[in-house]
Amino acid sequence: MTRRLTALYSALEALLIVGLGIAVPLSILTVMWAAQYGFQIDWVDFWRAAVIIWMLGHGVTVTLQLDPETALALDVVGVGDPIVVTLALSGFALVTALAGVALGRRLREQPHRILGELVAIGGVTVLSALVMLSAAHPAALPSRWQAILFPALVYGLGVAIGSMGATNPARVRLRQLIADGPQPLTAAAGGALRAGLGTVATVMAAAALLTTVALVLGYGQVIALYESVQAGVLGGVALTAAQLALLPTLVIWAASWLIGPGFAIGAGSSVSPIAVSLGPLPAVPVLGALPVEPSPLGFATLLVPVLAAFVAGIAVRPRLVAHLGDASFAAWAVATAVIAAVVAGLAAAFLAFVAAGSAGPGRLAVVGPDPVAIGWWMLAETLIGVALGLLAGGARAPRPVAPARTR
């Protein structure tokens, strides 16, 4: 494509990702406006609500100000006080990031790749600012700088991941730097990065499976909560869509449970493998799948991340042995395990940070896992597992295969 076509294509991509992201909640709210409210309410209010939902999906802080009558009707603690909501409906962010990955892959081989990426990210930034200004209202006020930057940062991260093909100049230069660097150090750093991120990815996969099992086993309680809400057909559809947007966050909560510290659903509550203390819960049906008792396995549940790290250590061991040899393998293996543990701890802490925040007034100001606790527990479990995996086979290098004899 020419420079002009690349810029136009990328601008349309930016318009598409922002437009579709807002269109999902807006379409449901518009149907409710027509069927449930009979066109009696200003449609602009539903537009504002859709934009706020989309921004919450990208981690933007939103400050709500309820009028006293509504606050009293909802039994909100501290009538007249602003309510700060920071808990992300992270499904929107996941879709935005995946769209960025798709664009990055499509632009890999284009001669004006960098221009296209900059136009797309800049387009998302400008459009986010415009929709934020159109939806700003004293009753629901998003953080302006977050509303402008966060969607673009999420999209830009996806674009960066998608553009990292084999021919990407940055990747080529990085490979050359690694090839020119000291082999023991580069081998240990590369193995640690793969082991640390692989451990976190495995734990997240196990958490996704655990979330599915919990929803299946708690199906009856989930349905009972749906019935107790009495939201009607359209309200049920809206509630289900909101819970689907929250699903990636729930998976991170399950991962926090597997790691050990667990998570909170309100100040003073705790859901972990060894202790469950639940107070009053919001009327969100998916919360019916929460465990009401500690895990029957107790501390044995913590073996999941340790085993994931052990497998990761075994997986990266052959390459390390080939580069390091016999003499110094044990020392480098320990160093690799330490670096892998730091990588895994930071990654897990970041995910916990994304999945934590304030979901409402009062005790709901504390929801989700503690990033610091998750990071330290993940660091310790990864250190043990990766070290055992790397040292499981001793320090002997693999013997070279003798060439076949020819007669």
C-alpha positions, -999 to 999 in steps of 0.1 A, spaced: 0 0 0 10 36 -6 17 60 23 -17 76 19 -36 43 17 -18 30 48 -27 61 68 -63 59 57 -66 22 64 -51 27 99 -74 56 106 -104 35 97 -92 7 119 -90 31 149 -125 43 141 -137 7 139 -123 -4 172 -136 26 192 -170 25 174 -176 -12 179 -164 -11 215 -190 16 223 -216 0 201 -218 -32 221 -232 -16 253 -250 11 233 -270 -13 213 -283 -31 244 -290 2 262 -308 16 231 -331 -14 230 -339 -9 266 -345 28 259 -371 19 233 -387 -12 248 -385 -7 285 -386 31 288 -407 39 258 -385 67 245 -393 88 276 -357 94 286 -332 114 267 -312 90 245 -280 110 252 -280 96 288 -277 61 273 -249 73 250 -231 86 281 -236 53 299 -222 33 270 -191 55 268 -186 52 306 -189 14 304 -164 13 275 -140 35 295 -143 14 326 -134 -16 304 -100 1 298 -93 8 334 -104 45 335 -114 58 369 -150 71 370 -164 92 397 -201 89 402 -223 114 420 -257 101 430 -285 125 439 -297 121 475 -330 105 466 -313 78 444 -287 72 471 -313 67 498 -333 44 475 -302 23 469 -293 23 506 -259 38 497 -236 46 527 -226 82 528 -254 100 509 -240 127 488 -204 115 488 -188 107 454 -184 71 445 -151 62 428 -152 31 405 -119 17 393 -126 -20 388 -121 -27 351 -145 -46 329 -114 -60 313 -131 -78 285 -132 -46 266 -95 -41 270 -88 -76 259 -108 -71 227 -90 -38 220 -56 -54 226 -65 -83 202 -76 -59 176 -42 -41 179 -24 -75 175 -44 -81 143 -35 -47 129 2 -51 138 3 -85 120 -14 -70 89 11 -41 87 42 -63 92 52 -64 56 40 -30 45 66 -5 35 49 23 57 43 1 87 54 26 113 32 53 98 2 30 99 9 21 135 13 57 146 -19 68 128 -39 39 143 -27 46 179 -31 84 174 -66 78 160 -77 59 191 -62 86 213 -82 114 194 -114 94 193 -111 85 230 -108 122 238 -138 131 217 -161 105 231 -149 114 266 -158 150 261 -192 140 246 -201 119 276 -186 140 305 -213 148 331 -211 157 368 -231 125 376 -205 103 360 -171 119 354 -142 99 340 -106 108 347 -97 129 316 -61 119 312 -69 82 317 -98 84 293 -75 98 266 -45 76 272 -56 42 285 -75 29 254 -46 40 232 -20 23 255 -40 -9 254 -43 -7 217 -7 2 213 5 -27 233 -15 -50 210 0 -34 179 35 -37 193 29 -75 200 14 -81 166 42 -63 147 70 -83 162 75 -106 132 107 -123 122 115 -94 99 107 -66 123 138 -43 125 136 -40 163 134 -78 167 163 -82 142 185 -58 162 175 -74 195 185 -108 181 218 -94 169 225 -79 203 217 -112 220 240 -131 196 269 -106 202 265 -107 240 281 -131 264 264 -165 258 260 -176 295 242 -143 304 220 -142 273 211 -179 277 202 -174 313 182 -142 307 163 -158 277 156 -190 297 144 -170 327 121 -148 306 105 -179 290 102 -198 322 87 -168 342 61 -159 315 54 -195 308 47 -201 345 22 -172 346 6 -183 314 1 -219 327 -14 -206 359 -38 -184 340 -48 -214 318 -55 -234 350 -74 -205 364 -96 -203 333 -104 -240 337 -111 -235 374 -135 -206 366 -153 -228 341 -157 -256 366 -168 -232 393 -195 -218 371 -208 -253 362 -209 -265 398 -224 -232 410 -250 -231 381 -279 -234 405 -269 -206 427 -261 -184 397 -297 -190 383 -312 -183 418 -294 -149 418 -307 -141 384 -342 -148 395 -338 -127 427 -326 -97 407 -359 -97 387 -343 -77 359 -366 -90 331 -355 -102 297 -336 -70 286 -322 -64 320 -310 -100 321 -293 -96 287 -276 -64 299 -265 -81 332 -251 -111 312 -232 -88 289 -216 -70 318 -206 -102 334 -190 -114 301 -170 -82 301 -159 -90 337 -149 -126 328 -111 -119 323 -111 -102 357 -128 -133 372 -101 -155 357 -74 -134 373 -92 -137 406 -91 -175 402 -54 -173 394 -49 -153 426 -68 -181 445 -45 -207 430 -14 -186 439 -25 -185 475 -35 -150 488 -68 -151 470 -90 -120 466 -116 -99 484 -152 -90 476 -154 -61 499 -134 -48 528 -128 -74 554 -137 -104 532 -113 -130 518 -116 -159 494 -85 -181 494 -77 -219 494 -73 -220 532 -99 -195 544 -132 -180 531 -149 -151 548 -177 -135 528 -198 -106 539 -229 -92 520 -223 -96 483 -236 -74 455 -265 -89 434 -242 -101 406 -253 -136 396 -218 -148 386 -207 -143 423 -229 -173 431 -200 -195 418 -178 -183 446 -167 -210 471 -182 -208 505 -157 -230 522 -119 -234 520 -104 -258 494 -105 -294 506 -69 -297 494 -58 -268 517 -22 -257 511 -19 -285 485 -37 -261 461 -5 -241 460 12 -269 442 -4 -258 409 19 -227 404 49 -247 418 42 -275 393 37 -250 365 71 -235 373 87 -269 375 75 -278 340 87 -244 328 121 -251 343 123 -286 326 113 -270 293 140 -244 292 167 -267 307 180 -284 275 189 -250 259 206 -238 290 227 -270 293 237 -267 257 250 -231 262 264 -234 297 279 -269 299 288 -288 330 312 -266 350 290 -236 359 255 -250 351 243 -252 388 252 -216 396 237 -203 364 206 -224 370 200 -208 403 205 -173 388 180 -183 360 155 -194 386 158 -161 405 153 -140 374 124 -162 363 108 -157 397 112 -120 395 96 -120 360 67 -142 371 62 -121 403 60 -88 384 37 -103 357 14 -117 384 14 -85 404 5 -65 372 -24 -88 364 -36 -86 400 -34 -48 398 -55 -48 367 -82 -70 384 -84 -50 416 -101 -18 424 -132 -1 438 -166 -14 426 -188 9 446 -194 27 479 -186 15 514 -170 -19 517 -171 -24 479 -142 1 477 -119 -29 481 -125 -56 455 -100 -81 440 -66 -94 448 -37 -76 466 -10 -71 439 19 -69 464 9 -102 481 2 -119 447 36 -108 434 56 -121 464 38 -155 466 42 -160 428 79 -151 431 85 -177 459 65 -204 441 82 -198 408 117 -198 424 111 -232 440 95 -248 409 119 -234 383 150 -242 404 138 -278 409 130 -282 372 164 -269 361 183 -290 386 162 -321 382 185 -338 357 218 -328 372 243 -306 354 255 -329 326 254 -316 291 237 -338 265 262 -359 246 266 -351 209 251 -377 186 279 -396 167 277 -394 129 265 -425 112 292 -447 96 293 -451 59 304 -482 42 
